[in-house]
Amino acid sequence: MRRVALISALIVFALVAYLSLWPVPIRAVSWQAPASPGYTGVHTANDRLAGLSLIPLGTEAGPEHVVLGKDGKLYAAVANGNVLRMNPDGSGQEVYARTGGRVLGFDFDAAGNLIAADAVKGLLSIGTDGKVTVLADRVDGDPIRYADAVVVASTGKIYFSDASGRFAPAQWGGTYEAAVLDIIEQAATGRILEYDPATRATRIVARGLSFANGVALSRDEQWLFVAETGRYRVWKIDVAADRLDVTQGSPQATVLLDNLPGYPDNLMRGMHGRIWLGFSGPRSPKVDAMADKPFLRELTLRLPRALWPVPRPYGHVLAFSEAGRVSVDLQDPTGAYPETTGVTETADRLYVQNLHLKTLGWLPR
């Protein structure tokens, strides 16, 4: 009996030591998560996103960002680093470009080049001949670790997010894994960058964001709308800001949408002044409860991945005005089409982007 008790005690001691001391890659920072409003008010639960029509993508998966080109074709960035091109109905699919990384967001410049935020490679320009050129992979000598979303202004200047200053997808198992680490850590190292093709210079517009994600320009191109995934909000940031720390408070950066019910992802300009926002997943009460408990968040990474508090499957996108008024809210509580990262609005369809599926969803307008 004594031997059994001793062995049991040693096992318990080893388990406690492991859960307390085993090295993890994050240095969790305490923060105060606002009480979740749940699916109420303008976000009242509905099934308006259910029953999407689906465009099969064959062996390709994860059309996280989709753009309608001036040639009338759809362009979609997928998980293996390819950018696909197809007709609006999904026919005629072909590989337009291969980056060898993972394009998460892109836009076209005035010359027709596809400007891509590649989470592995940095900011890229893909010519009409498919040639890939790296525009920027460092800023002030520091690597751009997680290029995420991008928008090109009429001036030619390019604004893009570097989601995490700590976790590069190439080093941490991929974009999803690196994102999870950054959001659990909450060190708020994300930033917004500007690349000027005229000078080939890259500068920091704003910093201090917990996983800086989607980026969109205001109509007058004086402001940037930025999704801060880790803290459930959307910012409005002055394009003229320089190295602005949003945590310090400034009239150049204000929170436009706060305490959202999910993790905000891509931002896309739509029709009639709308800006579309996708949610990669709903909030988790367990995650919010650990916001001010850094030790528990670090302990979570010592558990088997199956025990991580991963958001449940849920489809959710919305549209808002530049003043921050939500005008459209579409949900699918069944999660049949989950991880809805954004929406591309055309004259007759809403294309719904996603993280991992081998299909692209759409709804008629």
C-alpha positions as CSV (number, residue, x, y, z in Angstrom):
1,M,0.0,0.0,0.0
2,R,2.8,2.3,0.8
3,R,4.4,1.6,-2.5
4,V,1.2,2.3,-4.4
5,A,0.7,5.6,-2.4
6,L,4.3,6.6,-3.2
7,I,3.9,5.9,-6.9
8,S,0.6,7.8,-6.9
9,A,2.2,10.8,-5.2
10,L,5.1,10.8,-7.6
11,I,2.7,10.7,-10.6
12,V,0.7,13.6,-9.1
13,F,3.9,15.5,-8.4
14,A,5.2,15.0,-11.9
15,L,1.8,16.1,-13.4
16,V,1.7,19.2,-11.3
17,A,5.3,20.0,-12.2
18,Y,4.6,19.5,-15.9
19,L,1.4,21.7,-15.8
20,S,3.3,24.4,-13.9
21,L,6.8,24.4,-15.3
22,W,6.9,22.8,-18.8
23,P,8.2,25.5,-21.2
24,V,5.6,27.1,-23.4
25,P,6.2,29.6,-26.3
26,I,4.0,32.4,-24.9
27,R,4.5,35.0,-22.1
28,A,0.9,35.6,-21.3
29,V,-0.2,39.1,-20.5
30,S,-3.2,39.9,-18.2
31,W,-6.0,41.9,-19.7
32,Q,-9.6,42.6,-18.9
33,A,-12.1,41.1,-21.5
34,P,-15.4,43.0,-21.6
35,A,-18.5,41.0,-20.7
36,S,-19.7,39.4,-23.9
37,P,-23.1,40.7,-25.0
38,G,-23.8,37.4,-26.8
39,Y,-26.0,37.3,-29.8
40,T,-28.3,40.2,-28.9
41,G,-29.3,43.5,-30.3
42,V,-28.1,44.0,-33.9
43,H,-26.4,40.6,-33.5
44,T,-29.5,38.7,-32.5
45,A,-29.2,35.1,-33.6
46,N,-30.6,34.3,-37.0
47,D,-30.2,31.8,-39.8
48,R,-29.8,34.2,-42.7
49,L,-26.4,32.7,-43.7
50,A,-27.7,29.1,-43.7
51,G,-28.1,27.2,-46.9
52,L,-25.2,28.7,-48.9
53,S,-24.7,27.6,-52.4
54,L,-21.2,26.1,-52.7
55,I,-18.5,26.3,-55.4
56,P,-16.2,23.2,-55.1
57,L,-12.5,24.0,-55.3
58,G,-11.3,20.4,-56.0
59,T,-8.1,19.7,-54.0
60,E,-7.7,23.4,-53.0
61,A,-8.9,24.6,-49.5
62,G,-9.2,27.7,-47.4
63,P,-10.4,30.5,-49.8
64,E,-9.7,33.0,-47.0
65,H,-9.8,36.1,-49.3
66,V,-11.6,36.6,-52.6
67,V,-11.5,39.6,-54.9
68,L,-13.4,40.4,-58.1
69,G,-10.9,41.6,-60.6
70,K,-11.4,44.2,-63.3
71,D,-11.4,41.4,-65.8
72,G,-14.6,40.1,-64.2
73,K,-12.9,37.0,-62.8
74,L,-12.8,35.9,-59.2
75,Y,-9.4,35.6,-57.5
76,A,-9.1,33.5,-54.4
77,A,-6.1,32.9,-52.1
78,V,-6.0,29.3,-50.8
79,A,-4.1,27.4,-48.1
80,N,-1.1,26.1,-50.1
81,G,0.0,29.6,-51.2
82,N,-1.8,29.5,-54.6
83,V,-4.0,32.2,-55.9
84,L,-6.8,30.8,-58.0
85,R,-8.7,32.5,-60.8
86,M,-12.2,31.5,-62.0
87,N,-15.4,32.7,-63.5
88,P,-18.0,34.2,-61.1
89,D,-20.0,30.9,-61.2
90,G,-16.8,29.0,-60.2
91,S,-16.1,27.5,-63.7
92,G,-12.8,27.7,-65.5
93,Q,-10.7,27.4,-62.3
94,E,-7.0,27.8,-62.8
95,V,-3.9,28.6,-60.7
96,Y,-3.1,32.3,-61.4
97,A,0.0,32.4,-59.2
98,R,2.1,30.3,-56.7
99,T,3.9,32.1,-53.9
100,G,5.1,29.1,-51.9
101,G,3.8,30.8,-48.8
102,R,0.2,31.6,-47.6
103,V,-1.5,34.6,-49.1
104,L,-4.1,35.9,-46.6
105,G,-5.2,39.1,-48.2
106,F,-4.6,40.9,-51.5
107,D,-5.7,43.8,-53.7
108,F,-4.8,45.1,-57.2
109,D,-2.8,48.2,-57.9
110,A,-3.4,50.6,-60.8
111,A,-1.1,48.6,-63.1
112,G,-3.0,45.4,-62.5
113,N,-0.4,43.8,-60.3
114,L,-1.8,41.6,-57.5
115,I,-0.5,43.0,-54.2
116,A,-0.5,40.2,-51.7
117,A,0.0,40.0,-47.9
118,D,1.7,36.6,-47.6
119,A,2.0,35.4,-44.0
120,V,5.2,33.6,-44.8
121,K,6.9,35.7,-47.5
122,G,5.8,39.3,-46.6
123,L,4.3,41.9,-48.9
124,L,4.4,40.7,-52.5
125,S,3.6,42.0,-56.0
126,I,2.4,39.4,-58.5
127,G,2.6,40.6,-62.1
128,T,0.2,39.8,-64.8
129,D,2.8,37.3,-66.0
130,G,2.7,35.5,-62.6
131,K,6.1,36.7,-61.5
132,V,6.3,37.2,-57.8
133,T,8.4,40.0,-56.3
134,V,8.9,40.7,-52.6
135,L,8.2,44.4,-51.9
136,A,8.8,44.3,-48.2
137,D,9.7,41.7,-45.6
138,R,11.2,44.0,-42.9
139,V,10.4,47.3,-41.3
140,D,13.1,49.3,-39.5
141,G,15.3,46.2,-39.6
142,D,12.7,44.0,-37.9
143,P,11.1,41.1,-39.8
144,I,7.5,41.3,-41.0
145,R,6.5,38.1,-39.3
146,Y,2.8,37.7,-40.2
147,A,1.6,39.8,-43.2
148,D,-2.2,39.4,-43.1
149,A,-4.4,41.9,-45.0
150,V,-3.7,44.6,-47.5
151,V,-5.4,47.5,-49.3
152,V,-4.0,49.7,-52.1
153,A,-4.8,53.5,-52.0
154,S,-5.4,55.6,-55.2
155,T,-2.1,57.2,-54.4
156,G,-0.4,53.9,-54.9
157,K,0.5,53.6,-51.3
158,I,-0.1,50.2,-49.8
159,Y,-1.4,49.6,-46.2
160,F,-1.2,46.2,-44.7
161,S,-1.3,44.4,-41.3
162,D,1.5,42.5,-39.6
163,A,-0.7,40.5,-37.3
164,S,1.9,39.4,-34.8
165,G,5.3,40.7,-33.9
166,R,6.0,37.5,-32.0
167,F,4.7,34.5,-33.9
168,A,5.6,33.8,-37.5
169,P,3.5,31.1,-39.2
170,A,6.6,29.7,-40.9
171,Q,8.1,28.9,-37.4
172,W,5.1,27.9,-35.5
173,G,3.2,25.4,-37.6
174,G,1.1,27.6,-39.8
175,T,-1.1,30.6,-39.8
176,Y,-3.8,29.1,-37.5
177,E,-1.4,27.9,-34.9
178,A,0.6,31.2,-34.9
179,A,-2.7,33.1,-34.5
180,V,-3.8,31.0,-31.6
181,L,-0.5,31.6,-29.8
182,D,-0.6,35.3,-30.4
183,I,-4.2,35.6,-29.1
184,I,-3.6,33.5,-26.1
185,E,-0.5,35.5,-25.2
186,Q,-2.2,38.9,-25.6
187,A,1.1,40.8,-25.8
188,A,-0.6,43.1,-28.5
189,T,2.4,43.2,-30.9
190,G,0.4,43.6,-34.1
191,R,0.9,46.6,-36.3
192,I,-0.3,48.4,-39.4
193,L,2.3,49.2,-42.0
194,E,2.6,51.4,-45.1
195,Y,4.6,50.7,-48.1
196,D,5.3,53.5,-50.6
197,P,6.2,52.1,-54.1
198,A,7.7,55.5,-55.1
199,T,10.4,55.3,-52.4
200,R,10.2,51.6,-51.6
201,A,10.1,52.5,-48.0
202,T,8.1,50.8,-45.3
203,R,6.9,52.5,-42.2
204,I,4.9,51.7,-39.1
205,V,1.5,53.5,-39.0
206,A,0.2,52.1,-35.8
207,R,1.1,49.4,-33.2
208,G,-0.2,47.9,-30.0
209,L,-2.9,45.7,-31.6
210,S,-3.8,42.2,-30.4
211,F,-3.6,40.3,-33.7
212,A,-4.0,43.0,-36.3
213,N,-6.1,41.5,-39.0
214,G,-8.4,43.0,-41.7
215,V,-7.7,46.4,-43.3
216,A,-10.0,48.7,-45.3
217,L,-9.8,52.3,-46.4
218,S,-12.4,55.0,-45.9
219,R,-13.9,56.5,-49.0
220,D,-11.7,59.6,-48.7
221,E,-8.7,57.4,-48.0
222,Q,-7.8,59.4,-44.9
223,W,-8.7,56.6,-42.5
224,L,-8.0,52.9,-42.1
225,F,-10.5,50.5,-40.6
226,V,-8.6,47.7,-38.8
227,A,-9.9,44.5,-37.2
228,E,-8.3,43.7,-33.9
229,T,-9.1,40.0,-33.7
230,G,-7.7,39.3,-30.2
231,R,-9.8,42.0,-28.5
232,Y,-13.1,41.7,-30.5
233,R,-13.1,45.2,-32.0
234,V,-12.6,47.3,-35.1
235,W,-10.5,50.5,-35.1
236,K,-10.5,53.7,-37.1
237,I,-6.9,54.9,-37.6
238,D,-5.6,57.9,-39.3
239,V,-3.4,57.0,-42.3
240,A,-1.1,59.9,-41.4
241,A,-0.3,58.3,-38.0
242,D,3.3,57.5,-37.4
243,R,4.3,54.7,-35.0
244,L,1.2,55.4,-33.0
245,D,0.6,53.1,-30.0
246,V,-3.1,52.7,-30.0
247,T,-3.0,51.6,-26.3
248,Q,-1.9,55.1,-25.3
249,G,-5.0,56.9,-26.5
250,S,-5.0,59.4,-29.4
251,P,-7.5,61.2,-31.6
252,Q,-5.8,59.5,-34.5
253,A,-7.1,56.1,-33.4
254,T,-10.6,55.4,-32.1
255,V,-12.6,52.1,-31.5
256,L,-15.4,52.0,-34.1
257,L,-17.0,48.6,-33.2
258,D,-16.3,47.3,-29.7
259,N,-17.1,44.1,-27.7
260,L,-18.1,42.1,-30.8
261,P,-19.6,38.6,-30.3
262,G,-16.8,36.9,-32.2
263,Y,-13.3,37.1,-33.5
264,P,-13.3,39.8,-36.3
265,D,-11.3,38.8,-39.3
266,N,-11.2,40.2,-42.9
267,L,-12.6,43.7,-43.9
268,M,-13.8,44.2,-47.4
269,R,-15.4,47.3,-49.1
270,G,-18.8,46.4,-50.5
271,M,-21.5,48.3,-52.4
272,H,-23.4,51.4,-51.2
273,G,-20.7,52.4,-48.7
274,R,-20.8,49.1,-46.8
275,I,-17.8,47.5,-45.2
276,W,-18.1,43.7,-44.7
277,L,-16.6,42.0,-41.7
278,G,-16.2,38.2,-41.2
279,F,-15.8,36.3,-37.9
280,S,-13.5,33.4,-37.8
281,G,-15.4,32.1,-34.8
282,P,-17.6,33.0,-31.9
283,R,-16.2,34.1,-28.5
284,S,-15.5,31.5,-25.9
285,P,-16.7,32.1,-22.3
286,K,-13.7,30.0,-21.1
287,V,-11.2,32.1,-23.0
288,D,-12.8,35.4,-21.7
289,A,-12.7,34.0,-18.1
290,M,-8.9,33.5,-18.4
291,A,-8.2,37.0,-19.7
292,D,-6.9,38.2,-16.3
293,K,-5.3,34.8,-15.5
294,P,-2.1,34.5,-17.5
295,F,-0.9,31.4,-15.7
296,L,-4.1,29.5,-16.7
297,R,-3.6,30.6,-20.4
298,E,0.0,29.3,-20.3
299,L,-1.2,26.1,-18.6
300,T,-3.7,25.6,-21.5
301,L,-0.9,25.1,-23.9
302,R,0.4,22.2,-21.8
303,L,-2.8,20.3,-22.3
304,P,-3.5,18.1,-25.3
305,R,-4.8,20.2,-28.2
306,A,-8.2,18.4,-28.1
307,L,-8.7,20.2,-24.7
308,W,-8.0,23.7,-25.9
309,P,-11.0,26.0,-25.7
310,V,-11.4,26.3,-29.5
311,P,-14.5,28.3,-30.7
312,R,-17.4,26.1,-31.7
313,P,-18.4,26.1,-35.4
314,Y,-20.5,29.1,-36.2
315,G,-21.0,31.2,-39.4
316,H,-21.3,34.9,-39.0
317,V,-20.7,38.0,-41.2
318,L,-21.9,41.5,-41.0
319,A,-21.8,44.9,-42.8
320,F,-21.3,48.3,-41.2
321,S,-21.1,51.9,-42.3
322,E,-18.1,54.2,-41.9
323,A,-19.9,55.7,-38.9
324,G,-20.0,52.2,-37.3
325,R,-23.7,51.4,-37.8
326,V,-24.3,47.7,-38.4
327,S,-26.7,47.4,-41.4
328,V,-26.6,43.7,-42.2
329,D,-26.0,40.7,-39.8
330,L,-26.0,37.2,-41.3
331,Q,-25.5,34.1,-39.2
332,D,-25.6,30.3,-39.3
333,P,-25.7,28.9,-35.8
334,T,-25.5,25.3,-37.1
335,G,-21.9,25.9,-38.2
336,A,-22.4,24.1,-41.5
337,Y,-20.2,26.7,-43.1
338,P,-17.9,27.8,-40.2
339,E,-14.8,30.1,-39.9
340,T,-16.4,32.8,-42.2
341,T,-13.4,35.1,-42.6
342,G,-15.1,37.7,-44.8
343,V,-17.4,38.6,-47.6
344,T,-16.9,39.8,-51.2
345,E,-19.9,41.7,-52.5
346,T,-20.6,41.9,-56.2
347,A,-23.6,43.2,-58.2
348,D,-25.5,39.9,-57.8
349,R,-23.8,37.8,-55.2
350,L,-22.2,37.7,-51.7
351,Y,-19.2,35.4,-51.7
352,V,-18.4,34.1,-48.2
353,Q,-14.8,33.3,-47.5
354,N,-13.5,30.6,-45.0
355,L,-10.4,29.3,-43.4
356,H,-10.3,25.6,-44.2
357,L,-13.1,24.3,-46.4
358,K,-12.7,23.0,-50.0
359,T,-15.6,25.1,-51.1
360,L,-16.5,28.8,-51.6
361,G,-19.9,29.7,-50.4
362,W,-22.2,32.3,-51.9
363,L,-25.7,33.9,-51.5
364,P,-27.7,35.7,-54.2
365,R,-28.1,39.5,-53.5
